[in-house]
Amino acid sequence: MSDLDTFREETRAWLDANCPPEMRAPIVSDKDVVWGGRDQSRLTAPQKTWLDRMAARGWTVPDWPKDYGGDGLSASETKVLREEMARIKARNPLNSFGISMLGPALLKYGTEAQKLEHLPKIARGEIRWCQGYSEPNAGSDLASLATSAEDAGDHFVVNGQKVWTSYADQADWIFCLVRTDKTTKQGGISFVLFDMASPGVSTKPILLISGYSPFCETFFDDVKVPKANLVGELNKGWDVAKYLLGHEREMISGMGLSGGGDALVEGALATVGVDAEGRLADPLLRAQIAMYEVRALAFAAQSERFIDELKAGQAHPAQPSMMKYYGTELNKARHELAMAAGGSDAIEWESERSGGGRAARAWLRTKANSIEGGTSEIQLNIVAKRILELPG
């Protein structure tokens, strides 16, 4: 038996013994998703148990070094862990912008002190992070951002505004792009970290058409940020920002794999029923769900290959844009099918039968997928220019 086979057996036994039954059920609403943070009072007992057990094992970030809260697993071992979690339908113990975006950037650009300070807390789910990138006049043209950070000796004084800051009203800390040199565009941007409880920080939720408010406006009024919280070099934050954007787009692309055909079939069976041969009675809907499943399987295979190439430093720099675009379209298609499969129940907005309009609100939320993390148009331009090498 190979070492990897032994690892699989040990992992399987540990997961079987330690994953609470409640954490093997499908995610139904936002309440089922664990984001961590200072205030963990909203976590259920099974959620807290699962998070603590996985964090103690280093398996919320299994491939991070042990010094930073991970378990130092190889790429092959990490893949086995994911496969074994999928086998028992275990939920992700922790969803975190700290894991999916800031963590990789700190591992590459952070000082040792910054890594030791922030990464273990991210791994344990003790701090919830948000991202301060977009501004009212700096969205797709992010490098035109105006939020300033003035040098005040041992600290910066930050003033300005960010927008579309996901979960800023619930976050503990923010990783933020600020302008430290107004004489140049991309060359005058720095990357800083600071506590959202700092004096001068305020947030205002933005109500979406779905009725939810995951996004916020975020305001900074004379916020003091210690210079020790500067990540990378002064005025070279654009390098950190671009690296982090690649991981953000990888995260968003994963939305296309966050739900499978089984849920679609179950929803359709409840409304459409079966034919004489026991198949979904609507042949057109049946074919559309089958096509979705084929596309999802192909995307899953490509995603696995992309992640392996990314970790090996062999991925094309523009590949995250390609993955983000396709994953976005796949997720939107999944929710379109869920609406079609749900029949009239799916368009109800507030009834108990529809779960408070769960399907309709989720469908409306996916419309933002093609905007957040860089619009689909921008991603297609990047793919055309940098991967296909088409003329301008």
N, C-alpha and C positions, 0 to 999 in steps of 0.2 A: 504493500500500500504506500502511495506517495505521500509526501508531507502535506500536499494540498488536500488529498483525500482525508487524511487524519484531521486536518483543520476543519474540513466540512462536517465531519462526524461530531467533533467537539462543539462546533458552532450550532449545529442542528440541536444537539442535546441541551445546550445552554438556552437557546431561544425557546425551545419547548417548555423548559422549566421556569423561565423568567418573564416571558411576555404574557401579561394579563389577558384573559379571554376578551375583555372589553376592548382591548387594543388590537384585536384581530377582526373587528367589524368594519365595514365600509364607512368612509367619511361621508356624512350626510349634510353637515352645515359647518359654518365657520367655527362654531363652538367645539367641533371635533379636532380642530387644528391647534397644535401646541406651538406657541411662539416664544415662550419663556419670558424672562424679564424680572425686574425687581419684585413686582407684584405678581405672585403666583397664586393668589387667592381664588382666581377663576378656574384653576385646574381642578379636574376631578381627581379622586384618589388614585384610580388606575392610570390616569395620565401622568400624575406626579411620580408614581411608582416606576412606570416604564421609562420616563425621562431620567430619573435618578439612577436606575440600574444600568441603562445604556451609557450614561455619562461616566459612571464609575468604571465601566469596562473600557471606556475610550471609544465607544462605537457610535457616538453622535457624529464624530469626525474621524472615522477609523484609519484613514491614511495620513492624518496629521502626526507629527512626531509626539512621542509620549510626554516630552517636556512641556508641550503646549496643549495638553488635554486629549490627544488622540491615542491611538494604540500602535502607530507605526506600521500598519499593515501594508503589504505590497499591493500592487494593482490587482493581481490575481486573487489574493485573499479578500480584498475589498469587494470584488465581483462576486465571490462565493457568499460573502455575508449578505449582499443585496439579494442574491438568488434565494438564499435560505429564508430571508425575511419575506420575500414574495411568496414562497411556498406556503407559509402559514398565514399569508395576507396580513402581516404585521404592519401597522401604521408607522410612518416616520415618527420617531420619538420627539423630534425637534425641527421645526421650520424656522429658518433664521437668515436674515440678510447678512448677519455676521459670518455665517458659515458659507453661504453661496457667493457673497461678493467681497466683503471686507477681509475675511480671513485669508483668501489667496493673495490679496494685495499686500497685507501685512507680512505674510510669509516671504514675499519677494522683496518688498521695499522697506519694511519696518525695522527699527533698531531691535536689538535683543531685549532691551528694557520694555519696549512697546509690545513685543510679542509675549513676553512673560506676564505683562500686566493685563492684556486684553484677550489673548487667545484662549487661555483656560476658562475664563468667565463666559466666553462665547460657547465653548464646548459644553459647559455645564448648564447653559441656558439661563445664566444669572443676569445677563444684560441683553436687552433688546435694542437693535440698531435700526436707524433709518438713514436714507440717502439724501443728501442735499446737493443736487446737481442742477436740474432745470430751474429757470427763472422766467418771469412773465415775458421778457424780451430775449430769452436765450433758451430755446427748446432744441430744435434740430441743430441750430448753430450754437452749440453749447459753449464754444470757445469765446463767445461774445459776452459771457457772464459779467455782471457788474458788482456783485456782493464783495465788499472790500474788507481787507484785513490790514489795518495800519500797525506798523511797528511801534510798540510802546515799551521797549526795553526787554524785560523778561517775558513779555506776553504780547499777543496781538489783540487789537480791538476790532471786532467784526460788526459790520453794519450792512444791511441789505435784506433781500427777500428771496425765498425759494418757493416753488409751486409744484404741485403734483408729488408732494413728499409723502410717499406711502406710509401710512400708520404713524405719522409724526406725532400725533396726539397720544399715542400709546408707547412710544419709544423712550428709552432711557438715555441713549447716546446717539450722536449723528456723525457720519463721515461726510465731509463737506468740502466743496471746491470754492475757493475764495481768490480774489484778485489781490496780488501783492505787488504788482508792477503794472501801472496804467500806460506805459509807453510801448508795450508790445501786447499782442493778442494771446496766442497759445503759450508764449514764453513768459507770461506774467501771472500764471495761475499756480496756486499752491493747494495742497491737500492736507486738511487738518481734521482733528477729532475733538469733540467736546460734549460735555454733559448737557442734556436737554433741560435739566433743572437749573442751569446757570442763569443768573439774573439777566434779563433782557431778551430771553427766548420766549416766543409765544406762537401758538398754532391756531388755525381756524379750519375746520373740516370743510371739504367741498362735496356737496350733495350730488350724487350721480343720478342718472336717469333710472338706474336700478333700484334707487331708494337707499343704497348703502353709501358709506363715506369712508372708503379706505384711503383716499387722498386728502392732502391738506395744503393750505398755504402756511408757510413758516416764516416768521419775522425775527430779525436780529437787530437789537438796539443796544449798541455799545457793549457787546458781549465780550468778556475777557477770556482769551484762550491761551493757556500756557504754551510757550514755544516748544516745550518737550512733546507737545501733541502734534507737531508738524511731521508728516510722514513723507519720507523721501527728501529731496533737496528743495530749498526755497526756490520758487518760480519754475519748478519742474514737476508740478503736480499733474500736468497734462499727461505725462508718461504713466503715472499711477492711474489716472482716470481712464485712459484707453485700455489699460490692462484689466481694470475692474469691469469696464463695460462689456468686455468679452465674456466674463463670467456671468454678468447679469443677463446677457442675451442667451447664454447657455441655460440659465435658470428658467427664463421665460419660455424657451423652446420646450422645456420639460412639461409645460402645461398640456402639450399635445398628447402626453402619455399618462396624464393624471387620472384618466378614466377610461375604461375599456368597453368593448362591445357587449359584455355580459349585462351591464346596467342598462344599456340601450335595449337589448332584447327583452329584459324583464319589464321595462316600462312599456314596450310595444305589446307584449303579450297581455298585459293588464288591460289594454284598451282595444287592441285589434283582434286578439284571440288567435286560434290556430285553425289550419285547414284539416282536411280529412286525413292527411299524412302526418299530422302533428307538427307541421312547420308554421311559422308566422304567416297569418292568413293574407296579409298584403304583400304580393310578390315584389312590387316596386320598392317598398320600404325594406323588405328582406334583402334585396340586392344592394340597396344603398348602405345598409349596415354591414353587409359582407365586404363591400368595397372599402368602407371605413376601416374595418379590421385589417384588411390587407395593407392599406396605407400606414396604419399604426404600427404593424409588425415591421414593415420596411423601415419606418422612421426609428423604431426602437433599435434595430440592428445598426443603422447608421449612427445613431446617438452613442451607442456603445463603442463603435469604432472611433468616433470623434473624440470621446473622452479619453480613450487610450492614447490617441495621437497627441491630444492636448497635454496630457501628463508627461508624455515622452518628448515634448518640445518639437513635435513633427507636424502639428496642425497648421494649416494655412491661416495667416493672421485674420483673413476676412471670413473664415468659415463660420464663426459664431453668428455672423449676419445671415448666412444661408440657413443655419439651423433655427435661428430665431424666427425668420420669416415662415419657414415651413411648419414649425411647431405651432406658431400662432394660427395659421390657416387650418391646421388639423384640429386644434382646440375649438375654433369657431365652428368648424364642420360638425364636430361631436355634439355641440350644444344645439345646433340647427336640427340634427337628427333627434336629439332628446325632445325637442319641442314637437317635432312631427310625430314621434312615437307616443308622446303623452296625450295626444288628442286635446279635447276641450279642457281637461284638467290642467294642462300645462299653461294655458293662458289665464287662468285664475290668478288673482293678485294677492288676496289677503285671507282666503278661506283656510280652515283647518285641513280640509281634504287635500289642498295643494301645498301644504306645508308653508303657508304664508307666501305663496307665489315663488317657491324655491326655484323651479325650473326656469320660469320667465325672468326672474331677477339674475340668475346665473347666466342665462343667455344674453341679456342686456350687458352684463359685466364684461363678457368676452369682446365686446366691440372696442373696448379700450386696449385689448391685447395688441392690436395693430398700430397703436400709438406709443404705448409705454416702452421704454428701453430703446427708443428710436423707431420712427414710423416705418411702415412696410415699404413706402416709396423710397426712403433713405436706404433701407436694407437692400432693396432691389438694385438701386444705383451702385451700391458698394459691390454687390455680387457681379454686376455687369462690368464694372471698371476693373476690379482687382482680381476676380477669379476667371471670368470669361475674357477679360482683356479686350472688351469692345471699345471702339473709338468713342470719344466724348461727343 
